[in-house]
Amino acid sequence: MKDSVELNEDIDVFASIEKDLRYISSIIKQKGREILSQYTITPPQFVALQWLFEAGDMTIGELSNKMYLACSTTTDLVDRMEKNELVVRVKDEKDRRVVRIHLLKEGERIIEEVIKKRQHYLQEVLKNFSPEEVQKLNENLTRLHQEIKSE
């Protein structure tokens, strides 16, 4: 059994990890918004386009759930993206009552460009890390992501 000193050290480590992750997330989010400012889309539109890019066509309800938004808010978001020719609504071939949101080439182009710029930013931040350190960081973050997803 660990004594109270070791438990306090563990708590300090978890507090430090949580704080670092929170700060890193905030900085990356801010940098992402700076990159997005070069485009005609808003941060919520970027998130929606990203979901469509990664997961494929989905309904307003599915997209709402992924983004933790009300369906009415997501509908407004999709309306604006459709107006800007980033997405299009298409009827499901199996059930004509179902309407899916489909990512158009322009939406795909923007997502790919923004993601490449974000990756370049991260590459610059990690330039003083050795290849082994970058690989280990990648492995640990992937593992952390998997653990969080399985919760």
LOSE-56660 format. One record per residue: residue number from 1; residue in one letter; x, y, z of N, C-alpha, C, O in turn. Coordinates in pm, 1 decimal. Last residue first. Layout:
REM residues N
SITE,NUM,a,X,Y,Z,X,Y,Z,X,Y,Z,X,Y,Z
...
REM end
This chain:
REM residues 151
SITE,151,e,-1407.6,514.5,-2219.4,-1476.1,544.7,-2092.4,-1625.6,538.1,-2108.7,-1699.2,560.6,-2012.6
SITE,150,s,-1284.0,499.4,-2459.3,-1346.2,376.6,-2410.1,-1419.3,396.6,-2277.0,-1485.3,305.0,-2228.0
SITE,149,k,-1170.6,752.7,-2496.1,-1283.0,710.6,-2581.7,-1355.8,589.5,-2525.4,-1477.2,577.6,-2542.0
SITE,148,i,-962.1,739.1,-2311.6,-1071.0,835.3,-2289.9,-1193.7,796.0,-2370.8,-1306.6,804.4,-2322.3
SITE,147,e,-802.1,543.1,-2433.4,-854.4,522.1,-2298.0,-972.9,613.2,-2270.1,-1072.5,570.3,-2212.0
SITE,146,q,-739.2,670.6,-2676.6,-813.6,543.5,-2675.4,-877.1,516.5,-2538.3,-991.7,472.6,-2529.5
SITE,145,h,-592.1,892.0,-2579.3,-714.5,911.7,-2656.1,-801.8,786.0,-2655.6,-923.1,793.9,-2636.7
SITE,144,l,-372.8,756.6,-2465.9,-460.6,838.0,-2381.8,-595.1,859.9,-2451.1,-700.1,847.7,-2388.1
SITE,143,r,-264.2,646.5,-2702.9,-312.4,559.2,-2594.6,-408.9,634.2,-2502.4,-513.8,581.5,-2465.4
SITE,142,t,-195.1,880.1,-2837.3,-288.2,785.4,-2898.6,-347.6,694.3,-2791.8,-468.0,668.7,-2791.2
SITE,141,l,-7.4,983.6,-2657.5,-131.6,1058.2,-2683.4,-237.0,968.0,-2746.5,-355.1,978.0,-2713.3
SITE,140,n,191.5,783.4,-2673.9,124.1,810.6,-2546.7,-6.7,887.2,-2565.8,-105.6,859.2,-2498.1
SITE,139,e,266.6,799.0,-2947.3,215.6,673.7,-2889.8,137.8,698.9,-2761.4,30.3,642.2,-2741.7
SITE,138,n,356.9,1067.2,-2960.5,246.3,1020.9,-3043.7,183.7,894.0,-2985.9,61.4,883.4,-2976.9
SITE,137,l,571.2,1053.1,-2782.4,460.4,1143.9,-2755.4,336.8,1099.8,-2833.1,226.3,1095.5,-2779.0
SITE,136,k,731.8,874.8,-2926.2,680.3,835.0,-2794.0,562.0,923.3,-2754.7,463.4,874.1,-2699.8
SITE,135,q,788.8,1031.4,-3154.0,721.9,901.2,-3167.9,658.9,858.2,-3035.4,545.5,810.6,-3033.0
SITE,134,v,923.8,1244.5,-3035.0,800.4,1270.3,-3109.1,720.8,1140.7,-3121.7,599.2,1140.1,-3102.3
SITE,133,e,1144.6,1107.9,-2932.9,1053.7,1177.4,-2841.5,919.4,1205.6,-2909.0,814.0,1192.0,-2846.8
SITE,132,e,1262.3,1020.3,-3172.4,1215.9,922.2,-3074.2,1116.6,985.2,-2975.7,1016.6,923.2,-2939.6
SITE,131,p,1336.5,1262.5,-3293.2,1236.2,1175.9,-3357.5,1178.1,1071.7,-3260.8,1059.6,1039.3,-3267.1
SITE,130,s,1349.6,1513.6,-3030.0,1412.6,1411.9,-3114.0,1302.2,1330.6,-3183.0,1187.9,1329.7,-3137.3
SITE,129,f,1236.0,1849.2,-3043.0,1219.7,1713.8,-2991.1,1293.2,1618.4,-3085.0,1297.8,1640.9,-3205.9
SITE,128,n,1237.9,2089.9,-3166.5,1348.6,2062.1,-3074.8,1336.6,1926.3,-3006.0,1418.2,1892.6,-2920.1
SITE,127,k,1000.3,2096.3,-3312.8,1127.9,2087.8,-3385.8,1247.2,2058.2,-3295.2,1348.3,2006.2,-3342.6
SITE,126,l,740.4,2122.1,-3225.7,813.8,2002.2,-3184.4,952.7,1990.0,-3248.3,1015.8,1884.8,-3239.1
SITE,125,v,650.7,2352.9,-3348.1,658.2,2350.1,-3201.3,746.7,2234.5,-3154.7,819.3,2247.2,-3056.2
SITE,124,e,650.5,2268.6,-3615.5,740.8,2375.6,-3572.6,759.3,2374.4,-3421.0,870.5,2392.7,-3371.4
SITE,123,q,446.2,2078.9,-3604.0,579.5,2036.9,-3643.7,683.5,2140.6,-3599.5,791.3,2104.7,-3552.0
SITE,122,l,232.0,2245.9,-3545.8,274.3,2148.7,-3446.3,415.7,2097.8,-3476.1,495.1,2076.4,-3384.5
SITE,121,y,220.2,2385.3,-3792.0,240.6,2457.6,-3666.0,294.4,2361.7,-3559.2,391.4,2393.4,-3490.3
SITE,120,h,159.6,2173.4,-3961.8,286.1,2245.5,-3979.1,320.8,2323.1,-3851.1,436.2,2325.7,-3808.2
SITE,119,q,-95.6,2112.4,-3870.3,10.8,2012.7,-3857.2,147.8,2078.0,-3870.5,241.3,2042.2,-3798.8
SITE,118,r,-227.4,2345.5,-3948.2,-221.0,2311.1,-3805.7,-109.9,2209.5,-3780.5,-38.2,2219.1,-3680.9
SITE,117,k,-201.0,2323.2,-4224.5,-139.5,2437.9,-4155.4,-127.0,2410.9,-4005.8,-27.8,2449.0,-3943.6
SITE,116,k,-351.9,2090.0,-4267.0,-209.2,2092.7,-4302.7,-137.3,2207.1,-4231.6,-25.2,2189.8,-4183.7
SITE,115,i,-603.0,2183.1,-4184.3,-537.8,2075.7,-4109.3,-388.2,2071.8,-4140.1,-306.7,2052.4,-4049.9
SITE,114,v,-651.0,2373.5,-4384.0,-642.2,2414.8,-4243.9,-570.0,2308.7,-4162.0,-484.8,2341.4,-4079.3
SITE,113,e,-658.5,2208.7,-4616.7,-562.0,2318.6,-4603.7,-541.9,2357.4,-4457.4,-428.4,2372.3,-4412.1
SITE,112,e,-872.7,2031.8,-4558.4,-738.0,1979.8,-4583.8,-632.2,2088.1,-4566.2,-527.2,2062.7,-4507.2
SITE,111,i,-1085.6,2216.5,-4531.1,-1046.1,2129.9,-4419.9,-902.9,2080.4,-4439.5,-821.6,2086.6,-4347.3
SITE,110,i,-1093.0,2325.8,-4792.2,-1065.7,2410.9,-4676.1,-1017.7,2326.6,-4558.6,-919.3,2361.6,-4493.5
SITE,109,r,-1155.8,2096.0,-4944.9,-1032.5,2170.6,-4970.5,-994.2,2255.4,-4848.7,-878.4,2257.1,-4807.0
SITE,108,e,-1409.3,2031.4,-4842.6,-1298.2,1937.1,-4828.1,-1164.0,2009.0,-4845.5,-1070.1,1985.2,-4769.6
SITE,107,g,-1552.7,2252.4,-4931.3,-1543.2,2223.7,-4788.2,-1426.5,2131.5,-4758.2,-1353.9,2150.9,-4660.6
SITE,106,e,-1522.8,2211.6,-5208.1,-1470.8,2333.6,-5145.4,-1455.2,2315.4,-4994.5,-1355.4,2358.4,-4936.7
SITE,105,k,-1654.6,1961.7,-5248.3,-1510.5,1976.9,-5274.9,-1450.7,2099.3,-5206.2,-1340.5,2092.3,-5151.9
SITE,104,l,-1890.3,1902.1,-4975.1,-1854.8,1932.1,-5114.0,-1704.1,1955.7,-5125.5,-1634.7,1968.1,-5024.6
SITE,103,l,-2035.8,1665.2,-4765.8,-1926.0,1760.3,-4780.9,-1891.8,1777.4,-4929.1,-1867.4,1679.5,-4999.6
SITE,102,h,-2376.3,1634.0,-4696.2,-2263.1,1583.4,-4773.8,-2160.6,1695.7,-4793.3,-2195.6,1807.1,-4832.5
SITE,101,i,-2615.5,1531.9,-4473.6,-2530.8,1645.0,-4510.1,-2405.9,1587.5,-4575.8,-2337.9,1502.6,-4518.1
SITE,100,r,-2924.3,1369.0,-4554.1,-2786.6,1367.8,-4504.0,-2711.9,1490.7,-4553.3,-2741.0,1545.6,-4659.6
SITE,99,v,-3249.0,1295.4,-4465.1,-3162.9,1388.6,-4538.4,-3025.3,1389.3,-4472.8,-3012.4,1407.8,-4351.7
SITE,98,v,-3501.3,1056.8,-4501.9,-3377.0,1093.1,-4432.7,-3292.8,1183.0,-4522.7,-3268.3,1152.1,-4639.3
SITE,97,r,-3698.0,982.1,-4669.6,-3734.5,1076.6,-4562.8,-3611.3,1129.4,-4490.2,-3616.4,1233.8,-4425.1
SITE,96,r,-3596.6,788.3,-4835.2,-3608.1,923.3,-4889.8,-3648.2,1027.2,-4784.5,-3633.8,1147.3,-4807.6
SITE,95,d,-3381.9,551.8,-4769.5,-3500.4,609.1,-4704.5,-3509.2,756.5,-4742.9,-3436.6,839.6,-4688.3
SITE,94,k,-3177.0,489.5,-4943.7,-3256.3,380.9,-4886.1,-3385.7,430.3,-4823.1,-3486.7,359.9,-4823.1
SITE,93,e,-3058.7,733.4,-5011.8,-3108.5,646.3,-5118.5,-3200.1,536.9,-5065.6,-3292.3,495.1,-5135.8
SITE,92,d,-3134.6,1038.1,-4853.5,-3080.0,903.9,-4839.0,-3141.7,813.8,-4945.9,-3262.8,817.3,-4968.0
SITE,91,k,-3084.9,1346.4,-5015.4,-3178.4,1247.1,-4961.5,-3111.1,1110.7,-4959.6,-3039.8,1073.6,-5052.8
SITE,90,v,-2851.9,1594.9,-4911.6,-2890.4,1491.0,-5007.4,-2985.2,1392.3,-4939.5,-2968.5,1358.8,-4822.2
SITE,89,r,-2729.5,1920.3,-4892.4,-2822.3,1822.8,-4834.5,-2859.4,1723.4,-4944.3,-2893.9,1762.6,-5055.8
SITE,88,v,-2386.2,2008.8,-4902.5,-2515.7,2001.7,-4969.3,-2600.3,1897.2,-4896.0,-2548.0,1798.4,-4844.5
SITE,87,v,-2121.7,2243.8,-4825.5,-2195.8,2118.4,-4806.5,-2323.2,2124.3,-4889.4,-2362.6,2229.6,-4939.4
SITE,86,l,-2023.3,2474.7,-4928.4,-1929.6,2386.7,-4859.3,-1989.4,2248.4,-4838.9,-1917.7,2148.4,-4835.4
SITE,85,e,-2163.6,2693.7,-5036.0,-2126.1,2579.5,-5120.4,-2015.7,2493.1,-5061.1,-1927.2,2444.9,-5131.7
SITE,84,n,-2273.1,2879.1,-4874.2,-2134.5,2903.6,-4916.9,-2076.9,2787.5,-4998.7,-1957.1,2783.5,-5027.0
SITE,83,k,-2514.6,2755.0,-4818.4,-2516.2,2881.2,-4894.8,-2377.4,2913.0,-4950.5,-2365.0,2967.1,-5060.3
SITE,82,e,-2419.9,2553.8,-4655.9,-2478.3,2518.7,-4785.1,-2481.3,2641.8,-4876.0,-2453.7,2632.7,-4995.6
SITE,81,m,-2343.7,2698.6,-4434.1,-2240.9,2625.3,-4509.3,-2292.3,2585.5,-4647.2,-2216.4,2583.8,-4744.1
SITE,80,r,-2591.6,2796.1,-4352.3,-2486.9,2890.2,-4392.0,-2378.2,2821.3,-4473.9,-2326.8,2877.7,-4570.5
SITE,79,d,-2723.0,2551.7,-4294.3,-2780.1,2646.2,-4391.4,-2672.9,2741.3,-4443.3,-2663.7,2765.0,-4563.8
SITE,78,v,-2562.2,2451.3,-4090.3,-2563.1,2382.2,-4219.4,-2620.0,2473.5,-4327.9,-2571.1,2473.2,-4440.9
SITE,77,l,-2633.3,2635.9,-3889.3,-2493.9,2619.7,-3929.6,-2486.1,2557.3,-4069.3,-2412.3,2605.1,-4155.5
SITE,76,d,-2907.2,2584.0,-3862.9,-2861.1,2716.9,-3904.0,-2717.6,2711.4,-3957.2,-2685.2,2774.7,-4057.7
SITE,75,t,-2886.1,2317.0,-3771.9,-2957.0,2347.3,-3896.6,-2913.9,2482.8,-3950.3,-2886.8,2496.4,-4069.6
SITE,74,t,-2759.8,2354.2,-3528.4,-2688.9,2282.8,-3633.8,-2753.4,2309.1,-3769.5,-2683.9,2322.1,-3870.3
SITE,73,t,-2967.1,2480.4,-3392.0,-2839.2,2550.1,-3410.0,-2760.7,2486.2,-3524.2,-2702.2,2556.1,-3606.8
SITE,72,s,-3157.6,2277.5,-3391.9,-3188.7,2405.5,-3456.7,-3060.9,2485.3,-3484.1,-3048.9,2550.1,-3588.1
SITE,71,c,-3034.4,2077.5,-3240.6,-3059.8,2054.8,-3383.9,-3087.1,2186.1,-3456.9,-3044.4,2203.8,-3571.0
SITE,70,a,-2776.5,2199.0,-3024.1,-2917.3,2174.7,-3051.5,-2935.1,2156.9,-3202.0,-2860.2,2214.1,-3281.3
SITE,69,l,-2459.7,2026.8,-2995.8,-2541.3,2144.3,-3025.5,-2686.4,2103.3,-3041.8,-2716.3,1987.3,-3069.9
SITE,68,y,-2242.6,1846.4,-2990.6,-2308.3,1886.8,-2866.7,-2386.1,2017.6,-2884.0,-2380.0,2106.8,-2799.4
SITE,67,m,-2143.4,1740.6,-3220.5,-2097.8,1875.5,-3186.1,-2154.9,1926.1,-3053.8,-2120.6,2035.5,-3009.1
SITE,66,k,-2269.3,1495.4,-3236.3,-2121.5,1499.5,-3239.8,-2069.7,1633.8,-3189.1,-1965.8,1640.7,-3123.3
SITE,65,n,-2539.0,1578.5,-3240.6,-2486.9,1498.1,-3129.4,-2335.2,1502.8,-3122.6,-2278.5,1513.2,-3013.8
SITE,64,s,-2544.8,1712.7,-3487.6,-2576.3,1783.6,-3362.4,-2519.4,1709.9,-3242.2,-2459.5,1770.4,-3153.3
SITE,63,l,-2498.6,1499.4,-3660.9,-2399.9,1607.5,-3651.6,-2420.5,1687.4,-3522.7,-2323.7,1725.1,-3456.7
SITE,62,e,-2737.1,1357.3,-3618.7,-2607.4,1294.5,-3590.4,-2498.9,1400.5,-3572.9,-2417.3,1392.2,-3481.2
SITE,61,g,-2925.5,1551.4,-3703.7,-2927.4,1497.2,-3567.4,-2795.5,1435.2,-3528.1,-2746.5,1457.3,-3417.3
SITE,60,i,-2858.6,1583.7,-3973.1,-2847.8,1698.5,-3881.2,-2841.7,1647.9,-3737.0,-2761.4,1696.7,-3657.4
SITE,59,t,-2674.8,1288.5,-4077.8,-2795.2,1370.4,-4063.9,-2766.3,1488.8,-3972.5,-2664.0,1493.5,-3904.3
SITE,58,m,-2375.9,1260.3,-4279.2,-2457.0,1232.3,-4161.2,-2577.1,1325.6,-4158.7,-2580.6,1427.3,-4227.9
SITE,57,d,-2095.4,1142.3,-4466.8,-2228.4,1203.5,-4461.8,-2301.6,1165.9,-4333.4,-2290.4,1053.2,-4285.1
SITE,56,g,-1783.8,1111.8,-4277.0,-1871.1,1098.2,-4393.5,-2006.4,1162.6,-4370.9,-2029.5,1228.6,-4269.6
SITE,55,a,-1599.1,1147.6,-4077.9,-1700.1,1042.6,-4058.2,-1789.8,1021.0,-4179.4,-1864.0,922.9,-4184.7
SITE,54,e,-1420.3,1349.9,-4164.2,-1369.4,1228.8,-4099.4,-1470.6,1114.7,-4096.8,-1433.4,998.3,-4111.7
SITE,53,f,-1583.3,1543.0,-4283.7,-1461.9,1498.5,-4351.5,-1416.6,1363.2,-4296.5,-1379.4,1273.6,-4372.2
SITE,52,l,-1770.9,1589.2,-4084.1,-1815.3,1534.7,-4213.0,-1696.8,1477.6,-4290.7,-1709.8,1374.4,-4356.5
SITE,51,w,-1602.5,1696.6,-3887.2,-1679.2,1575.0,-3860.9,-1723.1,1509.3,-3990.3,-1713.7,1387.4,-4004.8
SITE,50,q,-1513.1,1925.6,-4026.1,-1417.3,1824.6,-3983.2,-1488.3,1691.4,-3955.8,-1439.9,1585.8,-3996.5
SITE,49,l,-1745.4,2072.3,-4050.3,-1679.2,2022.8,-4171.1,-1580.9,1910.9,-4137.7,-1567.8,1813.8,-4212.3
SITE,48,a,-1785.9,2129.5,-3776.1,-1885.2,2053.3,-3852.8,-1821.3,1993.1,-3977.6,-1841.5,1875.3,-4007.0
SITE,47,v,-1556.3,2282.2,-3721.8,-1580.9,2158.2,-3647.5,-1679.4,2069.9,-3724.0,-1658.7,1949.1,-3735.2
SITE,46,f,-1599.7,2496.6,-3898.3,-1481.8,2411.8,-3913.4,-1503.6,2278.3,-3843.9,-1473.2,2173.0,-3900.1
SITE,45,q,-1827.6,2606.5,-3784.3,-1836.5,2549.3,-3918.7,-1717.5,2457.0,-3945.1,-1732.8,2351.7,-4007.0
SITE,44,p,-1720.1,2700.5,-3541.7,-1819.4,2591.5,-3540.5,-1837.2,2526.7,-3678.6,-1859.4,2406.0,-3688.2
SITE,43,p,-1532.3,2900.6,-3651.7,-1486.2,2780.7,-3579.8,-1592.7,2669.6,-3571.0,-1558.4,2553.2,-3591.2
SITE,42,t,-1642.9,2990.0,-3988.2,-1633.9,3013.5,-3844.1,-1579.2,2887.4,-3775.5,-1579.8,2779.5,-3834.8
SITE,41,i,-1485.9,3070.6,-4302.0,-1568.7,2986.5,-4216.0,-1543.8,3020.0,-4069.0,-1438.3,3071.2,-4031.7
SITE,40,t,-1319.6,3185.2,-4488.1,-1452.9,3244.5,-4470.4,-1543.9,3158.0,-4384.0,-1666.2,3170.5,-4391.5
SITE,39,y,-980.7,3219.6,-4361.2,-1085.0,3157.2,-4441.7,-1220.3,3220.0,-4409.1,-1233.0,3297.7,-4314.6
SITE,38,q,-808.8,3318.2,-4181.1,-770.7,3336.9,-4321.4,-877.2,3282.5,-4417.0,-865.6,3297.2,-4538.6
SITE,37,s,-896.9,3228.7,-3940.9,-929.7,3367.5,-3974.3,-892.1,3400.9,-4118.7,-938.4,3501.2,-4172.9
SITE,36,l,-786.9,2979.2,-3904.4,-921.6,2988.6,-3962.1,-957.1,3130.1,-4005.0,-1038.5,3149.2,-4095.4
SITE,35,i,-550.2,3050.4,-3773.1,-543.2,2991.9,-3907.4,-678.9,3006.3,-3977.4,-685.0,3041.3,-4095.2
SITE,34,e,-663.1,3135.2,-3531.7,-582.4,3228.5,-3611.4,-572.1,3178.8,-3755.7,-584.1,3257.5,-3849.6
SITE,33,r,-778.5,2896.7,-3446.6,-865.7,3010.0,-3480.6,-791.8,3115.5,-3561.8,-849.9,3178.3,-3650.3
SITE,32,g,-547.7,2749.7,-3395.3,-641.5,2704.2,-3497.7,-734.6,2815.4,-3541.7,-766.4,2827.6,-3660.0
SITE,31,k,-451.3,2893.2,-3180.2,-373.1,2891.0,-3303.9,-461.6,2846.9,-3420.1,-451.4,2900.6,-3530.4
SITE,30,q,-654.5,2828.3,-2995.7,-631.1,2967.5,-3034.7,-553.7,2974.8,-3166.2,-587.5,3054.4,-3253.8
SITE,29,k,-615.7,2550.8,-2977.1,-745.2,2604.3,-3021.1,-728.7,2748.5,-3070.1,-783.2,2785.8,-3174.0
SITE,28,i,-359.2,2543.5,-2873.8,-384.3,2486.4,-3006.8,-516.1,2538.7,-3062.6,-526.5,2567.6,-3181.8
SITE,27,i,-410.6,2663.1,-2624.1,-316.5,2724.9,-2717.4,-341.1,2673.6,-2859.3,-343.3,2752.0,-2954.1
SITE,26,s,-592.4,2478.7,-2509.9,-629.8,2618.4,-2527.8,-540.3,2687.4,-2631.3,-589.4,2761.6,-2716.4
SITE,25,s,-437.0,2245.3,-2500.3,-562.8,2248.5,-2575.5,-604.1,2391.6,-2607.4,-646.0,2421.4,-2719.2
SITE,24,i,-235.3,2328.2,-2324.6,-201.9,2289.2,-2461.5,-326.3,2297.9,-2549.7,-321.1,2351.6,-2660.3
SITE,23,y,-389.2,2367.6,-2088.8,-318.3,2479.5,-2151.0,-283.7,2449.8,-2296.9,-300.6,2535.8,-2383.3
SITE,22,r,-483.1,2103.3,-2046.9,-577.7,2215.5,-2058.9,-511.6,2333.7,-2129.8,-570.6,2393.2,-2220.0
SITE,21,l,-243.5,1961.7,-2021.7,-336.7,1929.1,-2130.5,-435.6,2043.4,-2154.8,-467.5,2075.8,-2269.1
SITE,20,d,-142.8,2084.8,-1787.4,-70.5,2094.6,-1913.9,-162.1,2065.3,-2032.8,-158.4,2136.5,-2133.1
SITE,19,k,-342.9,2006.8,-1601.4,-316.6,2148.5,-1627.7,-245.7,2166.8,-1761.7,-283.2,2253.5,-1840.7
SITE,18,e,-318.0,1727.6,-1607.0,-445.9,1791.3,-1642.3,-424.9,1937.2,-1679.4,-482.0,1985.9,-1777.0
SITE,17,i,-52.0,1700.8,-1518.2,-92.0,1651.2,-1650.8,-220.3,1719.9,-1695.2,-230.1,1765.5,-1809.2
SITE,16,s,-75.7,1810.7,-1257.8,15.3,1871.3,-1355.7,-22.0,1829.2,-1498.2,-23.5,1912.4,-1588.9
SITE,15,a,-251.1,1632.3,-1142.2,-288.2,1773.4,-1149.5,-202.5,1844.3,-1254.3,-252.0,1927.8,-1329.9
SITE,14,f,-97.9,1401.5,-1155.2,-223.2,1408.2,-1230.8,-271.4,1552.2,-1245.3,-326.1,1589.6,-1349.1
SITE,13,v,111.0,1478.0,-980.8,140.3,1442.3,-1119.4,14.3,1454.0,-1204.1,18.6,1510.5,-1313.5
SITE,12,d,-27.1,1515.2,-740.0,43.7,1627.6,-800.7,74.5,1600.4,-947.8,64.8,1691.0,-1030.6
SITE,11,i,-110.4,1254.2,-694.8,-211.1,1358.3,-716.0,-147.2,1479.3,-783.1,-206.5,1539.3,-872.8
SITE,10,d,140.8,1136.4,-650.2,56.7,1093.0,-761.8,-46.2,1200.0,-796.4,-66.5,1232.3,-913.5
SITE,9,e,211.0,1270.6,-414.6,293.1,1288.8,-533.9,216.0,1248.1,-658.6,223.6,1315.6,-761.3
SITE,8,n,13.0,1169.8,-245.4,15.5,1313.1,-273.8,98.9,1343.1,-397.3,63.4,1430.3,-476.6
SITE,7,l,96.6,901.5,-241.0,-34.8,936.2,-295.5,-42.0,1083.5,-330.6,-97.1,1119.4,-434.6
SITE,6,e,344.5,927.6,-113.3,339.0,880.2,-251.7,205.5,915.4,-316.5,201.3,954.7,-433.1
SITE,5,v,252.5,1014.3,138.6,345.2,1098.7,63.3,340.7,1059.1,-84.7,333.9,1145.8,-171.9
SITE,4,s,94.8,803.8,235.2,29.1,929.5,198.4,120.2,1022.3,118.5,70.9,1101.6,38.3
SITE,3,d,207.8,494.8,80.1,186.4,584.5,193.6,133.5,718.3,142.9,128.2,742.5,22.3
SITE,2,k,49.6,218.7,-80.7,127.4,343.1,-87.7,102.7,426.8,36.0,-7.9,430.0,90.0
SITE,1,m,84.2,-119.3,0.0,0.0,0.0,0.0,88.5,125.4,0.0,188.1,134.0,71.9
REM end
